[in-house]
Amino acid sequence: MLGLWYYMGMEIYRNPNCKKVRGSHILEVSCAYCKCFIANYQKVGESGFVKMYNDRIIDGSIDFSQYHGALFCPNCGEKIATRYITKMDKKEAYMFVPSAFNKKRVQS
């Protein structure tokens, strides 16, 4: 598997669709129920964090190279986000379920 590595006993997959975004900061997204790591994400701006574009996801405990209709926590199975295509720019994104995730800014 391309880009597979381990973090604290958990498989972490690199996202092959990831593109570096200038002026972004990195957020670590985790499950609100069991605190399991979900993904590292490049966030641009200071607005609310309600969706996650697929091409900004750096890596995660879910293999983002495969098609997912929704994201579920790999540890507890709770639904974290739903996949959709944005209307304006036709990009693949995941809309978060409110209060199903935690985010933490990572120092880079």
Contact map, one row per residue, 1 for C-alpha under 8 A:
111100000000000000000000000000000000000000000000000000000000000000000000000000000000000000000000000000000000
111100000000110000000000000000000000000000000000000000000000000000000000000000000000000000000000000000000000
111110000000111000000000000000000000000000000000000000000000000000000000000000000000000000000000000000000000
111111000011110000000000000000000000000000000000000000000000000000000000000000000000000000000000000000000000
001111100011100000000000000000000000000000000000000000000000000000000000000000000000000000000000000000000000
000111111111000000000000000000000000000000000000000000000000000000000000000000000000000000000000000000000000
000011111111000000000000000000000000000000000000000000000000000000000000000000000000000000000000000000000000
000001111100000000000000000000000000000000000000000000000000000000000000000000000000000000000000000000000000
000001111110000000000000000000000000000000000000000000000000000000000000000000000000000000000000000000000000
000001111111000000000000000000000000000000000000000000000000100000000000000000000000000000000000000000000000
000111101111100000000000000000000000000000000000000000000000100000000000000000000000000000000000000000000000
000111100111110000000000000000000000000000000000000000000011110000000000000000000000000000000000000000000000
011110000011111000000000000000000000000000000000000000000011111100000000000000000000000000000000000000000000
011100000001111100000000000000000000000000000000000000000111001100000000000000000000000000000000000000000000
001000000000111111000000000000000000000000000000000000001111001110000000000000000000000000000000000000000000
000000000000011111000000000000000000000000000000000000000000000110000000000000000000000000000000000000000000
000000000000001111100000000000000000000000000000000001111000000010000000000000000000000000000000000000000000
000000000000001111110000000000000000000000000000000001111100000000000000000000000000000000000000000000000000
000000000000000011111000000000000000000000000000000000110000000000000000000000000000000000000000000000000000
000000000000000001111100000000000000000000000000000000010000000000000000000000000000000000000000000000000000
000000000000000000111111000000000000000001010000000000010000000000000000000000000000000000000000000000000000
000000000000000000011111000000000000000000000000000000000000000000000000000000000000000000000000000000000000
000000000000000000001111100000000000000000010000000000000000000000000000000000000000000000000000000000000000
000000000000000000001111110000000000000001111000000000000000000000000000000000000000000000000000000000000000
000000000000000000000011111000000000000001110000000000000000000000000000000000000000000000000000000000001101
000000000000000000000001111100000000000111100000000000000000000000000000000000000000000000000000000000001111
000000000000000000000000111110000000000111100000000000000000000000000000000000000000000000000000000000111100
000000000000000000000000011111000000111110000000000000000000000000000000000000000000000000000000000000111100
000000000000000000000000001111100000111110000000000000000000000000000000000000000000000000000000000011110000
000000000000000000000000000111110011111000000000000000000000000000000000000000000000000000000000000011100000
000000000000000000000000000011111111110000000000000000000000000000000000100000010000000000000000000111000000
000000000000000000000000000001111111000000000000000000000000000000000000000000000000000000000000001111000000
000000000000000000000000000000111110000000000000000000000000000000000000000101000000000000000000000110000000
000000000000000000000000000000111111000000000000000000000000000000000000001100000000000000000000000000000000
000000000000000000000000000001111111100000000000000000000000000000000000000000000000000000000000000001000000
000000000000000000000000000001110111110000000000000000000000000000000000111000000000000000000000000000000000
000000000000000000000000000111100011111000000000000000000001100000000000000000000000000000000000000000000000
000000000000000000000000000111100001111100000000000000000001110000000000100000000000000000000000000000000000
000000000000000000000000000111000000111110000000000000001111110000000000000000000000000000000000000000000000
000000000000000000000000011110000000011111000000000000001111000000000000000000000000000000000000000000000000
000000000000000000000000011110000000001111100000000100011110000000000000000000000000000000000000000000000000
000000000000000000001001111000000000000111110000000000011100000000000000000000000000000000000000000000000000
000000000000000000000001111000000000000011111000000000010000000000000000000000000000000000000000000000000000
000000000000000000001011100000000000000001111100000000000000000000000000000000000000000000000000000000000000
000000000000000000000001000000000000000000111110000000000000000000000000000000000000000000000000000000000000
000000000000000000000000000000000000000000011111000000000000000000000000000000000000000000000000000000000000
000000000000000000000000000000000000000000001111100000000000000000000000000000000000000000000000000000000000
000000000000000000000000000000000000000000000111110000000000000000000000000000000000000000000000000000000000
000000000000000000000000000000000000000000000011111100000000000000000000000000000000000000000000000000000000
000000000000000000000000000000000000000000000001111100000000000000000000000000000000000000000011000000000000
000000000000000000000000000000000000000000000000111110000000000000000000000000000000000000001111000000000000
000000000000000000000000000000000000000010000000111111011000000000000000000000000000000000001111000000000000
000000000000000000000000000000000000000000000000001111111000000000000000000000000000000000111100000000000000
000000000000000011000000000000000000000000000000000111111000000100000000000000000000000000011100000000000000
000000000000000011100000000000000000000000000000000011111000000000000000000000000000000000010000000000000000
000000000000000011111000000000000000000011100000000111111100000000000000000000000000000000000000000000000000
000000000000001011000000000000000000001111000000000111111111000000000000000000000000000000000000000000000000
000000000000011001000000000000000000001111000000000000011111000000000000000000000000000000000000000000000000
000000000001111000000000000000000000001110000000000000001111100000000000000000000000000000000000000000000000
000000000001111000000000000000000000111100000000000000001111111100000000000000000000000000000000000000000000
000000000111100000000000000000000000111000000000000000000011111000000000010000000000000000000000000000000000
000000000001100000000000000000000000011000000000000000000001111100000000010000000000000000000000000000000000
000000000000111000000000000000000000000000000000000000000001111111000000000000000000000000000000000000000000
000000000000111100000000000000000000000000000000000001000001011111110000000000000000000000000000000000000000
000000000000001110000000000000000000000000000000000000000000001111100000000000000000000000000000000000000000
000000000000000000000000000000000000000000000000000000000000001111110000000000000000000000000000000000000000
000000000000000000000000000000000000000000000000000000000000000111111000000000000000000000000000000000000000
000000000000000000000000000000000000000000000000000000000000000101111110000000000010000000000000000000000000
000000000000000000000000000000000000000000000000000000000000000000111110000000000110000000000000000000000000
000000000000000000000000000000000000000000000000000000000000000000011111000000111110000000000100000000000000
000000000000000000000000000000000000000000000000000000000000000000011111100000111110000000000100000000000000
000000000000000000000000000000000000000000000000000000000000000000000111110011111000000000000000000000000000
000000000000000000000000000000100001010000000000000000000000000000000011111111110000000000000000000000000000
000000000000000000000000000000000001000000000000000000000000110000000001111110000000000000000000000000000000
000000000000000000000000000000000101000000000000000000000000000000000000111110000000000000000000000000000000
000000000000000000000000000000001100000000000000000000000000000000000000111111000000000000000000000000000000
000000000000000000000000000000000000000000000000000000000000000000000001111111100000000000000000000000000000
000000000000000000000000000000001000000000000000000000000000000000000001100111110000000000000000000100000000
000000000000000000000000000000000000000000000000000000000000000000000111100011111000000000000000100100000000
000000000000000000000000000000100000000000000000000000000000000000000111100001111100000000000001100110000000
000000000000000000000000000000000000000000000000000000000000000000000111000000111110000000000111100000000000
000000000000000000000000000000000000000000000000000000000000000000001110000000011111000000000111100000000000
000000000000000000000000000000000000000000000000000000000000000000011110000000001111100000011110000000000000
000000000000000000000000000000000000000000000000000000000000000000000000000000000111110000011110000000000000
000000000000000000000000000000000000000000000000000000000000000000000000000000000011111001111000000000000000
000000000000000000000000000000000000000000000000000000000000000000000000000000000001111111111000000000000000
000000000000000000000000000000000000000000000000000000000000000000000000000000000000111111000000000000000000
000000000000000000000000000000000000000000000000000000000000000000000000000000000000011111000000000000000000
000000000000000000000000000000000000000000000000000000000000000000000000000000000000011111100000000000000000
000000000000000000000000000000000000000000000000000000000000000000000000000000000000111111110000000000000000
000000000000000000000000000000000000000000000000000010000000000000000000000000000000110011111000000000000000
000000000000000000000000000000000000000000000000000011100000000000000000000000000011110001111100000000000000
000000000000000000000000000000000000000000000000001111000000000000000000000000000011110000111110000000000000
000000000000000000000000000000000000000000000000001111000000000000000110000000001111000000011111000000000000
000000000000000000000000000000000000000000000000011100000000000000000000000000001111000000001111100000000000
000000000000000000000000000000000000000000000000011100000000000000000000000000011100000000000111110110000000
000000000000000000000000000000000000000000000000000000000000000000000000000000111100000000000011111110000000
000000000000000000000000000000000000000000000000000000000000000000000000000000000000000000000001111110000000
000000000000000000000000000000010000000000000000000000000000000000000000000000000000000000000000111111000000
000000000000000000000000000000111000000000000000000000000000000000000000000001110000000000000001111111000000
000000000000000000000000000011111000000000000000000000000000000000000000000000010000000000000001111111100000
000000000000000000000000000011110010000000000000000000000000000000000000000000000000000000000000001111110000
000000000000000000000000001111000000000000000000000000000000000000000000000000000000000000000000000011111000
000000000000000000000000001110000000000000000000000000000000000000000000000000000000000000000000000001111100
000000000000000000000000111100000000000000000000000000000000000000000000000000000000000000000000000000111110
000000000000000000000000111100000000000000000000000000000000000000000000000000000000000000000000000000011111
000000000000000000000000010000000000000000000000000000000000000000000000000000000000000000000000000000001111
000000000000000000000000110000000000000000000000000000000000000000000000000000000000000000000000000000000111
